[in-house]
Amino acid sequence: METTKKRTREEVRAAFRAFMREKEEERKAAQIRLELYHQKRLAGLV
């Protein structure tokens, strides 16, 4: 059975902020891809 290290509140918060920052970056990248795809569709390229 694995032993887990108890993290401090600050470590948990820092990990959560990093996770949320990564999710926000992924969301922005997906939005950009969607906009580019939409522009291509409007131009009749897809």
Backbone as a printed PyTorch tensor [residue, N CA C, xyz], in Angstrom:
tensor([[[  0.8380,  -1.1840,   0.0000],
         [  0.0000,   0.0000,   0.0000],
         [  0.8830,   1.2470,   0.0000]],

        [[  0.5130,   2.2160,  -0.8210],
         [  1.3170,   3.4290,  -0.9240],
         [  1.0880,   4.3430,   0.2660]],

        [[  2.1320,   5.0280,   0.6360],
         [  1.9620,   6.0590,   1.6610],
         [  1.8730,   7.3930,   0.9490]],

        [[  1.0150,   8.2450,   1.4270],
         [  0.8530,   9.5550,   0.8100],
         [  1.4270,  10.6150,   1.7290]],

        [[  2.0340,  11.6110,   1.1180],
         [  2.6020,  12.7180,   1.8830],
         [  1.5050,  13.7590,   2.0750]],

        [[  1.3000,  14.1630,   3.2860],
         [  0.3010,  15.1810,   3.5490],
         [  0.8610,  16.5230,   3.0750]],

        [[  0.1170,  17.1730,   2.1890],
         [  0.5620,  18.4560,   1.6540],
         [ -0.0050,  19.5880,   2.4950]],

        [[  0.7490,  20.6580,   2.5280],
         [  0.2790,  21.8350,   3.2640],
         [ -0.8020,  22.5280,   2.4370]],

        [[ -1.5370,  23.3810,   3.0810],
         [ -2.5890,  24.1300,   2.3980],
         [ -2.0030,  24.9360,   1.2430]],

        [[ -0.8280,  25.5270,   1.4420],
         [ -0.1940,  26.3250,   0.3930],
         [  0.1720,  25.4540,  -0.8080]],

        [[  0.6740,  24.2380,  -0.5450],
         [  1.0230,  23.3390,  -1.6400],
         [ -0.2250,  22.9350,  -2.4290]],

        [[ -1.3000,  22.6750,  -1.7210],
         [ -2.5420,  22.2990,  -2.3850],
         [ -3.0530,  23.4580,  -3.2250]],

        [[ -3.0190,  24.6450,  -2.6700],
         [ -3.4810,  25.8220,  -3.4140],
         [ -2.6170,  26.0880,  -4.6310]],

        [[ -1.3020,  25.9330,  -4.4800],
         [ -0.3990,  26.1490,  -5.6110],
         [ -0.6650,  25.1170,  -6.7020]],

        [[ -0.8890,  23.8690,  -6.3180],
         [ -1.1780,  22.8270,  -7.3010],
         [ -2.4980,  23.1250,  -8.0030]],

        [[ -3.4870,  23.5820,  -7.2510],
         [ -4.7820,  23.8980,  -7.8410],
         [ -4.6690,  25.0700,  -8.8110]],

        [[ -3.9070,  26.1010,  -8.4270],
         [ -3.7210,  27.2510,  -9.3220],
         [ -3.0250,  26.8220, -10.6070]],

        [[ -2.0230,  25.9470, -10.4880],
         [ -1.3180,  25.4630, -11.6760],
         [ -2.2680,  24.6690, -12.5630]],

        [[ -3.1020,  23.8350, -11.9500],
         [ -4.0840,  23.0510, -12.7040],
         [ -5.0590,  23.9690, -13.4280]],

        [[ -5.5690,  24.9810, -12.7500],
         [ -6.5290,  25.8980, -13.3560],
         [ -5.8850,  26.7180, -14.4680]],

        [[ -4.6220,  27.1160, -14.2760],
         [ -3.9060,  27.8720, -15.3060],
         [ -3.7510,  27.0000, -16.5640]],

        [[ -3.4120,  25.7270, -16.3810],
         [ -3.2640,  24.8230, -17.5060],
         [ -4.6040,  24.6280, -18.2300]],

        [[ -5.6810,  24.4820, -17.4720],
         [ -6.9980,  24.3210, -18.0810],
         [ -7.3890,  25.5650, -18.8650]],

        [[ -7.0630,  26.7410, -18.3420],
         [ -7.3850,  27.9930, -19.0260],
         [ -6.5950,  28.1020, -20.3340]],

        [[ -5.3200,  27.6920, -20.3020],
         [ -4.5090,  27.7170, -21.5230],
         [ -5.0870,  26.7580, -22.5630]],

        [[ -5.5170,  25.5790, -22.1270],
         [ -6.1250,  24.6240, -23.0490],
         [ -7.4120,  25.1930, -23.6390]],

        [[ -8.2040,  25.8730, -22.8060],
         [ -9.4590,  26.4570, -23.2720],
         [ -9.1910,  27.5330, -24.3200]],

        [[ -8.1840,  28.3750, -24.0680],
         [ -7.8420,  29.4290, -25.0230],
         [ -7.3600,  28.8320, -26.3400]],

        [[ -6.5430,  27.7890, -26.2620],
         [ -6.0440,  27.1450, -27.4760],
         [ -7.1970,  26.5390, -28.2700]],

        [[ -8.1380,  25.9260, -27.5810],
         [ -9.2960,  25.3420, -28.2610],
         [-10.1280,  26.4320, -28.9140]],

        [[-10.2670,  27.5640, -28.2630],
         [-11.0370,  28.6750, -28.8180],
         [-10.3730,  29.2030, -30.0910]],

        [[ -9.0510,  29.3140, -30.0730],
         [ -8.3240,  29.7860, -31.2520],
         [ -8.5010,  28.7990, -32.4010]],

        [[ -8.3700,  27.4840, -32.1010],
         [ -8.5690,  26.4740, -33.1530],
         [ -9.9700,  26.5660, -33.7360]],

        [[-10.9540,  26.7520, -32.8820],
         [-12.3390,  26.8520, -33.3410],
         [-12.5280,  28.0670, -34.2450]],

        [[-11.9430,  29.2070, -33.8480],
         [-12.0650,  30.4160, -34.6650],
         [-11.3870,  30.2410, -36.0190]],

        [[-10.2100,  29.6220, -36.0400],
         [ -9.5120,  29.4020, -37.3100],
         [-10.3090,  28.4750, -38.2080]],

        [[-10.8710,  27.4200, -37.6160],
         [-11.6830,  26.4930, -38.3950],
         [-12.9060,  27.2080, -38.9660]],

        [[-13.5210,  28.0420, -38.1560],
         [-14.7010,  28.7820, -38.6020],
         [-14.3610,  29.7190, -39.7750]],

        [[-13.2190,  30.3910, -39.6650],
         [-12.7930,  31.2790, -40.7480],
         [-12.5640,  30.4980, -42.0420]],

        [[-11.9580,  29.3130, -41.9010],
         [-11.7260,  28.4890, -43.0850],
         [-13.0500,  28.0320, -43.6890]],

        [[-14.0000,  27.6820, -42.8480],
         [-15.3110,  27.2620, -43.3570],
         [-15.9930,  28.4010, -44.0960]],

        [[-15.9130,  29.6000, -43.5270],
         [-16.5230,  30.7490, -44.1890],
         [-15.8710,  31.0270, -45.5350]],

        [[-14.5690,  30.7620, -45.6200],
         [-13.8540,  31.0080, -46.8700],
         [-14.0410,  29.8570, -47.8560]],

        [[-14.6970,  28.7780, -47.4210],
         [-14.9490,  27.6510, -48.2970],
         [-13.7700,  26.7240, -48.4750]],

        [[-12.8450,  26.7530, -47.5630],
         [-11.6550,  25.9100, -47.6810],
         [-11.8590,  24.5260, -47.0880]],

        [[-12.8520,  24.3790, -46.2390],
         [-13.0490,  23.0790, -45.5570],
         [-14.2060,  22.3630, -46.1950]]])
